[in-house]
Structure formats: structure tokens, C-alpha cells
Amino acid sequence: MARKMLVDGGDGMEVEFDYDLFTIGAGSGGVRASRMSAGHGAKVAICELPFHPISSEKLGGCGGTCVIRGCVPKKILVYGSSFHGEFEDSKNFGWDMPGEITFDWKRLIENKTKEITRLNGVYKRILANAGVTLFEGAGKIIDPHTVEVHLTTGEIKRFTTKHILIATGSSAVLLDIPGFDDEMRGVVAKNLEGRGVNLHPSTNIIKIEKIEGGLKVYSDRGEEIETDVVLMAVGRKPNTTGLNLNAVGVELHKDGAIKVDEYSQTNIPSIWAVGDVTNRINLTPVALMEGTCLAKTLFGGEKIKPDYENVPCAVFSIPPLSVVGLSEQEAVSQTENDILVFTSSFTPMKNTISGRQEKTVMKLIVDAKTDKVLGAAMCGPDAPEIMQGIAVALKCNATKAQLDSTVGIHPSAAEEFVTMRTATRRVTPDGQVIKV
């Protein structure tokens, strides 16, 4: 049924709309906002480009970057790459593997593609089960209450809507990358080198040349490196091309991201945006949070804004790095009081048997005056799993004393977070380091 609303400043006449909410982009934020809005009783439609593992301006898929080209396939490849080390480590635990162990890259990629294809279907079913209408094609905003969809069938359809949500995500691009905690970056680099990865710091690529059997990479330091593939993983830019935003009057930042207020509303009252296209914190769980808040604000009777404090994140290296809260450098620059830095470096029990020369490193940043835990970091096996629990503690404003009074699980790496009793150093607001 058509929805109606009273147009502000009009003559009292109600205008009928096809939908309460029309979402452009079926990634994490778009799907979450759409299905939750439908759950609140709104009539919702969403459009998304046709599925393909490699995105472009004409190809996409339900689930978005995370499910199809980011988080999920990345984690599958991390799993695949970790087995080589597991095979090596198993020898001292009594396992023998006669014969040569081989690796089939093609099989891994085929199975990765099968899984993301399955997930694309899962997201379609999620939308259908929530009562959200899905249109496959490219969306374009005509005016503050009209969306035009160029369907894959060749048809062009227009729909009126009370609210428009832009959730078109982002695409890979070369950007200035903010760094992680300096100390933890060093740990990751050392671990990568220990696993056979050759690092080339302070090096720029000046040319990539196709050769027989692969590629040759030329650096500004005179290096020539032959490799199978080149992976560019250096940042992203918002996907706003083709949305007709300038014509409609939606304001953008210099980097192309859509300007929104703390409730994800643009300068056009009926148009909203969540996720990477706003370039706030480009993480899937953040887009989910923004989508949830938007649905509650528009249709749940609860005006709520996203909370960006203490958002945990991870680098799925082997072993992984995970952090939450402030890094040591951020704490020094943002805190008026001295900070206490607690660190622990140890050889995991598994590595003492396998002989792998790889340590786990943990770190806590604490306000010396209030005892509040400002940040935490870990590089080692299961770091993201452990850090999710630490993130809850920071969300609840945990103090170092509360961590100290918590009983640990033994033997585990996680117990180290509640047994680091003595600070490694004290750092003043002006950056002076005092050994404790």
C-alpha cells in the first residue's frame, strides 16, 4: 500500500509515496538499516548491482564489500595461508606427513568464490524474509523523494519514497593511511619476516611490468622483484559516482564522502547515508551500528546516534593484530594526565613445543590519575577473539584495578591481560618517557 505524509510548508495536502525508505546499496549498512526499518513496520525497497566477485561501477552484489570482496574472502585466504605453518608446527607434536604436501591456489579461489556466492544468496533471503523489496540494478537520485533504478533487464523505473538511504560503500584507492600503535606494528613486521615474507619499508613502486609467468615490480630504490600477483591494499574511496548527488544538492567532503550529521542525515532532510560512503570509520560492524541507529531514528521511535568510542579492529596477519581504544601515541596527545603503559611479551605454549620463534605481545594503556583503561592491543594467536572481550570492558569504563581483580583462565594467553601488574613505563603529556 502507498504511504502518505504531510508535506511541510504545503497547502495541507498529503502526498503518496511508494515506499517509506528506499536504500541504494545492499552492503552491511544498507541491509541492516533496511531490514530493521521493515521490522519497525516501514515499507522498504533496496537496489543493488548484479553479483560478481570483482566489483566495478556496474557490478556488486548483496552483502557488499565485506561479504563479497573484503572481510569474508580475506579471512578465507588467511585460513588457507595458515595451514603451511600448522603442518610445520605439528611435527614436534608427534605428527608425520609422508610425501610432499602440495598447495592448489586455483582450488582455494574456487572454494572462496563458492562461499561468497552462497552468502550473496543468503543476504537476498534475509531481505526477502524481512519484507524488503530488492531491485537489481543501479540506483540514481532524481530529487529528494525520487529514486530511479536502471534494472539489469534494461528497464528504467522510478519510485517515490519518504526517505532515501545511500549505502553504496567504497572502492580501493591509494590513500594516506593512519598507522597502528608503533610498537605493535614492529611486532607484526617481525612476525611476517619470520614466516618468510620479505618486507620493503620506505619503498615506492614506480612500475609494474608483465612478464612470462607473472609480473616484475620496479621500486624507487632500484629493486626488481618478480612475483605471481600484485595486491593493492592501501585504502578506499567513497562510491558516489552516478548517484546524481550534485544535481540534487547533497553536500560532499573534499574526498568525495557524503557529509552527514551525527544521526547520518545529509543536508537534504529526506536523504541519509551510512557506511563507507560517509568515510567515518570504514568497518563492517560500524556500518551495522549506523544502520541500526538509522532504523531506530526513522521508524523505531528512538532518536539515537552511533557511538564511535572504543571501536575494536583487527589486522588478520599471521598471527593477527587486534586493538581497541587509544594507541600509546594517541593517548599521549589526547590525555591531560600521565599514562602508564603495561606490556607483556612471551612465547605461547604451543610455540615452545613446535620451536616456532614467534612471541605474543600484549599492551595496556592506562590513565595514571584515574586508573581508567584507555586502550589495549595484542599481536598473537586468537588476538581478535580475545580483543572482542576486552572491548566490552573498555565500553564499561573498566579500570586497571578491575582487570587486576579478575580471575584469569589458565593456561591461556588471555589471562595475561589480567595479570600485568607492573607498568613498563610512564609517559607524560609532553611525551617524556619515564621508566617505572
C-alpha positions as CSV (number, residue, x, y, z in Angstrom):
1,M,0.0,0.0,0.0
2,A,1.2,3.5,-0.7
3,R,2.3,5.6,2.2
4,K,1.3,9.2,2.8
5,M,2.9,12.2,4.5
6,L,2.1,15.8,5.0
7,V,4.5,18.0,3.1
8,D,5.9,20.8,5.2
9,G,5.0,24.2,4.0
10,G,2.4,22.9,1.7
11,D,-1.3,23.5,1.5
12,G,-2.2,20.7,3.8
13,M,-2.4,18.0,1.1
14,E,-0.9,14.6,1.7
15,V,1.5,13.2,-0.8
16,E,1.6,9.4,-1.5
17,F,4.9,7.6,-1.7
18,D,5.7,4.2,-3.0
19,Y,8.0,3.5,0.0
20,D,8.9,4.8,3.4
21,L,12.6,4.0,2.8
22,F,14.5,3.3,-0.4
23,T,18.1,2.2,0.1
24,I,20.7,2.4,-2.6
25,G,23.3,-0.3,-1.8
26,A,22.8,-3.7,-0.2
27,G,26.1,-3.9,1.8
28,S,26.3,-4.3,5.5
29,G,24.9,-0.9,6.5
30,G,22.2,-0.9,3.8
31,V,20.9,-4.4,4.5
32,R,20.9,-3.8,8.3
33,A,19.1,-0.4,8.0
34,S,16.5,-1.8,5.5
35,R,15.6,-5.0,7.3
36,M,15.4,-3.3,10.7
37,S,13.3,-0.5,9.3
38,A,10.9,-3.1,7.8
39,G,10.8,-4.7,11.2
40,H,9.5,-1.4,12.6
41,G,6.7,-1.5,10.1
42,A,8.2,0.6,7.3
43,K,7.7,-0.3,3.7
44,V,11.2,-0.6,2.3
45,A,12.9,-1.2,-1.0
46,I,16.6,-1.6,-1.8
47,C,18.6,-1.7,-5.0
48,E,22.0,-3.4,-5.7
49,L,24.2,-4.0,-8.6
50,P,24.3,-7.6,-10.0
51,F,26.7,-10.0,-8.2
52,H,30.3,-10.5,-9.2
53,P,33.3,-11.4,-7.1
54,I,35.2,-8.4,-8.5
55,S,33.3,-5.1,-8.2
56,S,33.1,-2.2,-10.6
57,E,30.7,0.7,-11.3
58,K,28.4,-1.9,-12.9
59,L,28.9,-5.0,-10.7
60,G,28.4,-5.6,-7.0
61,G,26.2,-8.0,-5.1
62,C,24.1,-8.3,-1.9
63,G,26.4,-8.3,1.1
64,G,28.7,-5.6,-0.2
65,T,32.4,-5.2,0.1
66,C,32.8,-7.1,3.4
67,V,31.0,-10.3,2.3
68,I,32.0,-10.5,-1.3
69,R,35.4,-8.8,-1.7
70,G,36.6,-7.9,1.8
71,C,36.3,-9.4,5.3
72,V,35.0,-12.9,4.3
73,P,37.2,-13.7,1.4
74,K,40.2,-12.2,3.2
75,K,39.6,-14.4,6.2
76,I,39.2,-17.5,3.9
77,L,42.6,-16.7,2.4
78,V,44.1,-16.2,5.8
79,Y,42.8,-19.6,6.8
80,G,44.3,-21.1,3.7
81,S,47.7,-19.5,4.2
82,S,47.9,-20.6,7.8
83,F,48.0,-24.3,7.2
84,H,51.6,-24.4,5.9
85,G,52.8,-23.2,9.3
86,E,50.4,-25.6,11.1
87,F,51.9,-28.5,9.1
88,E,55.4,-27.5,10.2
89,D,54.4,-26.9,13.8
90,S,52.7,-30.3,14.1
91,K,55.9,-32.3,13.7
92,N,57.1,-31.8,17.3
93,F,53.6,-32.8,18.5
94,G,54.0,-36.2,17.0
95,W,52.6,-35.8,13.6
96,D,54.4,-37.1,10.5
97,M,53.2,-36.4,7.0
98,P,54.9,-38.7,4.5
99,G,55.2,-37.5,1.0
100,E,55.1,-34.0,-0.4
101,I,52.5,-31.5,0.8
102,T,51.2,-29.5,-2.2
103,F,49.0,-26.4,-2.5
104,D,46.4,-25.7,-5.1
105,W,45.8,-22.0,-5.4
106,K,43.0,-22.5,-8.0
107,R,41.1,-24.8,-5.7
108,L,41.3,-22.3,-2.9
109,I,40.0,-19.4,-5.0
110,E,37.2,-21.6,-6.5
111,N,36.0,-22.5,-3.0
112,K,36.3,-18.9,-1.8
113,T,34.1,-17.9,-4.8
114,K,31.6,-20.6,-4.0
115,E,31.3,-19.4,-0.4
116,I,30.7,-15.7,-1.3
117,T,28.2,-16.7,-4.0
118,R,26.3,-18.7,-1.3
119,L,26.5,-15.6,1.1
120,N,25.1,-13.4,-1.7
121,G,22.1,-15.7,-1.8
122,V,21.8,-15.6,2.0
123,Y,21.6,-11.8,2.0
124,K,18.9,-11.9,-0.6
125,R,16.9,-14.2,1.5
126,I,17.5,-12.1,4.6
127,L,16.0,-9.1,2.7
128,A,13.1,-11.2,1.4
129,N,12.3,-12.6,4.8
130,A,12.2,-9.1,6.3
131,G,9.7,-8.0,3.7
132,V,12.2,-5.7,1.8
133,T,11.7,-5.4,-1.9
134,L,15.0,-5.9,-3.8
135,F,15.7,-4.4,-7.2
136,E,18.8,-5.5,-9.1
137,G,20.3,-2.5,-10.9
138,A,22.0,0.9,-10.4
139,G,20.2,3.5,-8.4
140,K,20.2,7.2,-9.0
141,I,18.6,10.0,-7.0
142,I,16.3,12.3,-9.1
143,D,15.1,14.5,-6.3
144,P,14.8,14.4,-2.5
145,H,11.9,11.9,-2.7
146,T,12.5,10.0,-6.0
147,V,14.9,7.2,-6.9
148,E,15.5,6.0,-10.5
149,V,16.7,2.4,-10.9
150,H,18.3,1.1,-14.1
151,L,17.4,-2.5,-13.9
152,T,19.5,-5.4,-15.3
153,T,16.6,-6.2,-17.6
154,G,17.1,-2.9,-19.4
155,E,14.1,-1.3,-17.8
156,I,14.2,2.1,-16.1
157,K,11.9,2.5,-13.2
158,R,11.2,5.4,-10.8
159,F,10.0,5.2,-7.2
160,T,8.9,7.8,-4.8
161,T,10.0,7.5,-1.2
162,K,9.7,9.4,2.1
163,H,13.4,8.7,2.9
164,I,16.4,7.8,0.8
165,L,19.4,6.0,2.3
166,I,22.7,6.0,0.5
167,A,24.8,3.0,1.4
168,T,27.0,2.4,-1.6
169,G,30.2,1.7,0.2
170,S,33.7,2.4,-1.2
171,S,36.3,1.2,-3.7
172,A,40.0,0.6,-3.5
173,V,42.3,3.6,-4.0
174,L,45.7,4.9,-2.9
175,L,45.2,6.9,0.3
176,D,47.2,8.3,3.2
177,I,46.9,5.5,5.8
178,P,46.8,6.2,9.5
179,G,49.1,3.8,11.4
180,F,48.5,1.5,14.3
181,D,50.5,1.7,17.5
182,D,54.2,1.9,16.6
183,E,55.3,-0.8,19.0
184,M,52.7,-3.3,17.8
185,R,53.5,-2.5,14.1
186,G,57.0,-3.6,14.8
187,V,55.8,-6.9,16.3
188,V,53.7,-7.6,13.2
189,A,56.6,-6.8,10.9
190,K,58.9,-9.2,12.8
191,N,56.4,-12.0,12.7
192,L,55.8,-11.6,9.0
193,E,59.6,-11.8,8.3
194,G,59.8,-14.9,10.5
195,R,57.2,-16.5,8.2
196,G,59.1,-15.8,5.0
197,V,57.6,-12.5,4.0
198,N,60.1,-10.1,2.6
199,L,59.3,-6.5,3.7
200,H,60.5,-3.4,1.8
201,P,59.9,-0.4,4.1
202,S,60.2,3.2,2.8
203,T,59.8,1.9,-0.8
204,N,57.6,3.1,-3.6
205,I,56.5,1.2,-6.6
206,I,57.3,3.0,-9.8
207,K,56.4,0.4,-12.4
208,I,54.8,-3.0,-12.8
209,E,55.7,-4.9,-15.9
210,K,54.0,-8.1,-17.2
211,I,56.5,-10.9,-17.9
212,E,56.1,-14.6,-18.8
213,G,54.6,-16.4,-15.8
214,G,53.9,-13.3,-13.7
215,L,54.9,-9.7,-13.0
216,K,58.0,-7.7,-12.4
217,V,57.8,-4.9,-9.9
218,Y,60.3,-2.0,-10.0
219,S,60.9,0.2,-6.9
220,D,62.3,3.7,-6.5
221,R,65.3,2.0,-4.7
222,G,66.4,0.2,-7.8
223,E,64.9,-3.2,-6.8
224,E,63.4,-5.5,-9.4
225,I,61.1,-8.1,-7.9
226,E,59.5,-11.0,-9.8
227,T,56.1,-12.1,-8.4
228,D,53.0,-14.0,-9.3
229,V,50.5,-11.2,-8.5
230,V,50.4,-7.7,-7.1
231,L,47.8,-7.0,-4.4
232,M,47.0,-3.3,-3.7
233,A,45.5,-2.9,-0.2
234,V,46.2,0.7,0.6
235,G,42.8,2.4,1.2
236,R,39.4,3.1,-0.2
237,K,37.3,6.0,-1.7
238,P,33.6,6.5,-1.3
239,N,31.3,5.2,-4.1
240,T,29.3,8.2,-5.2
241,T,29.7,8.1,-9.0
242,G,26.4,8.0,-10.8
243,L,24.2,8.9,-7.9
244,N,23.4,12.4,-9.2
245,L,24.2,13.9,-5.8
246,N,25.5,17.3,-7.2
247,A,22.2,17.8,-9.1
248,V,20.1,17.0,-6.0
249,G,22.3,19.2,-3.8
250,V,23.8,16.7,-1.4
251,E,27.0,18.1,0.1
252,L,30.2,16.1,-0.1
253,H,33.6,16.3,1.6
254,K,36.7,17.0,-0.4
255,D,37.5,13.3,-0.5
256,G,34.1,12.6,-2.1
257,A,32.5,11.3,1.1
258,I,28.9,12.3,1.8
259,K,28.6,14.9,4.6
260,V,26.2,13.7,7.3
261,D,25.4,14.8,10.8
262,E,25.6,12.7,14.0
263,Y,22.4,10.9,13.0
264,S,23.6,10.1,9.5
265,Q,21.4,12.8,7.9
266,T,22.7,14.8,4.9
267,N,21.9,18.5,4.3
268,I,18.8,17.3,2.4
269,P,16.4,16.3,5.2
270,S,15.0,13.2,3.4
271,I,18.4,11.8,2.3
272,W,20.6,9.8,4.7
273,A,23.9,7.9,4.3
274,V,25.7,5.2,6.3
275,G,28.8,3.1,5.9
276,D,32.0,3.6,3.9
277,V,30.3,6.2,1.6
278,T,30.5,8.6,4.6
279,N,34.1,7.8,5.4
280,R,33.7,7.9,9.2
281,I,35.1,4.5,10.4
282,N,35.2,2.1,7.4
283,L,34.5,-1.1,9.2
284,T,31.6,-3.5,8.7
285,P,30.4,-3.6,12.4
286,V,30.4,0.2,12.3
287,A,28.2,0.2,9.2
288,L,25.9,-2.2,11.0
289,M,25.8,0.1,14.0
290,E,25.0,3.1,11.8
291,G,22.2,1.2,10.0
292,T,20.7,0.1,13.3
293,C,20.7,3.6,14.7
294,L,19.2,4.9,11.5
295,A,16.3,2.4,11.6
296,K,15.6,3.3,15.2
297,T,15.8,7.0,14.5
298,L,13.4,6.9,11.5
299,F,11.0,4.2,12.4
300,G,11.6,2.9,15.9
301,G,10.6,6.0,17.8
302,E,14.0,6.4,19.3
303,K,16.4,9.1,18.1
304,I,19.8,7.5,18.5
305,K,23.3,8.3,17.2
306,P,26.2,5.9,16.6
307,D,28.9,5.7,19.3
308,Y,32.4,5.7,17.8
309,E,34.3,5.5,21.0
310,N,36.4,2.3,21.6
311,V,35.7,0.6,18.3
312,P,37.8,-2.6,18.2
313,C,39.5,-3.7,15.0
314,A,42.0,-6.3,13.7
315,V,44.6,-6.9,11.1
316,F,44.3,-10.5,10.0
317,S,48.0,-11.1,9.6
318,I,49.5,-14.4,10.8
319,P,49.5,-14.1,13.7
320,P,46.8,-11.4,13.9
321,L,47.0,-7.9,15.5
322,S,43.9,-6.5,17.3
323,V,43.4,-3.2,19.1
324,V,40.7,-1.3,20.9
325,G,40.7,2.3,22.3
326,L,43.7,4.6,22.1
327,S,47.2,3.7,21.0
328,E,50.1,4.9,23.1
329,Q,50.7,7.8,20.7
330,E,47.0,8.8,20.7
331,A,46.8,8.6,24.5
332,V,49.8,10.9,24.9
333,S,48.3,13.5,22.5
334,Q,44.7,13.3,23.8
335,T,45.1,12.8,27.6
336,E,45.9,15.6,30.1
337,N,47.3,13.2,32.6
338,D,50.3,10.9,32.5
339,I,49.7,7.5,31.1
340,L,51.0,4.1,32.3
341,V,52.0,1.6,29.7
342,F,51.8,-2.1,30.6
343,T,53.4,-4.6,28.2
344,S,53.9,-8.3,28.1
345,S,55.9,-10.4,25.6
346,F,56.0,-14.2,25.9
347,T,56.4,-17.4,23.9
348,P,53.0,-19.1,23.6
349,M,52.9,-22.6,25.0
350,K,52.3,-24.1,21.5
351,N,55.4,-22.4,20.2
352,T,57.6,-23.8,23.0
353,I,56.9,-27.3,21.7
354,S,56.8,-26.5,17.9
355,G,60.0,-24.5,18.1
356,R,58.5,-21.5,16.2
357,Q,60.4,-18.3,17.1
358,E,57.3,-16.1,17.5
359,K,56.2,-14.2,20.5
360,T,52.8,-12.9,21.6
361,V,52.8,-9.3,22.6
362,M,50.1,-7.5,24.7
363,K,49.8,-3.9,25.7
364,L,47.5,-1.9,28.0
365,I,47.3,1.9,28.1
366,V,46.1,3.3,31.4
367,D,45.3,6.9,32.7
368,A,47.8,7.2,35.6
369,K,45.4,9.5,37.5
370,T,42.0,7.9,37.0
371,D,43.2,4.3,36.5
372,K,40.9,4.0,33.5
373,V,42.0,1.7,30.8
374,L,42.3,3.8,27.6
375,G,43.5,1.2,25.1
376,A,44.6,-2.3,24.6
377,A,46.5,-4.1,21.9
378,M,47.6,-7.7,21.2
379,C,49.6,-9.5,18.5
380,G,49.4,-13.2,18.7
381,P,47.1,-16.2,18.0
382,D,43.4,-15.5,18.6
383,A,44.0,-11.8,19.2
384,P,40.7,-10.7,17.6
385,E,38.7,-13.2,19.6
386,I,40.3,-12.0,22.9
387,M,40.1,-8.3,22.0
388,Q,36.3,-8.5,21.5
389,G,36.0,-9.3,25.2
390,I,38.5,-6.5,26.2
391,A,36.3,-4.1,24.1
392,V,33.3,-4.8,26.3
393,A,35.5,-4.0,29.3
394,L,36.5,-0.6,27.8
395,K,32.9,0.1,26.8
396,C,32.0,-0.3,30.5
397,N,34.9,2.1,31.5
398,A,36.9,-0.6,33.1
399,T,39.8,0.4,35.4
400,K,43.2,-1.3,35.7
401,A,42.3,-2.3,39.2
402,Q,39.2,-4.1,37.9
403,L,41.2,-6.1,35.4
404,D,43.7,-6.9,38.2
405,S,40.9,-8.3,40.3
406,T,39.6,-10.5,37.5
407,V,40.4,-14.2,37.8
408,G,42.2,-15.5,34.7
409,I,41.7,-18.7,32.7
410,H,44.8,-20.9,32.9
411,P,46.6,-21.9,30.7
412,S,45.6,-19.2,28.2
413,A,47.1,-16.2,26.5
414,A,44.1,-14.1,27.5
415,E,44.9,-14.4,31.2
416,E,47.9,-12.1,30.6
417,F,45.6,-9.1,30.3
418,V,44.5,-9.6,34.0
419,T,48.0,-10.4,35.3
420,M,50.1,-7.5,34.1
421,R,50.8,-5.9,37.5
422,T,53.8,-3.6,36.9
423,A,53.9,-0.8,34.3
424,T,56.7,-0.9,31.8
425,R,56.9,2.9,31.5
426,R,55.1,6.2,32.4
427,V,54.7,8.8,29.7
428,T,53.9,12.5,30.4
429,P,51.6,14.6,28.2
430,D,54.6,16.2,26.6
431,G,55.9,12.8,25.5
432,Q,58.6,12.3,28.1
433,V,59.2,8.6,28.9
434,I,59.9,7.6,32.5
435,K,60.9,4.1,33.2
436,V,59.0,2.6,36.1
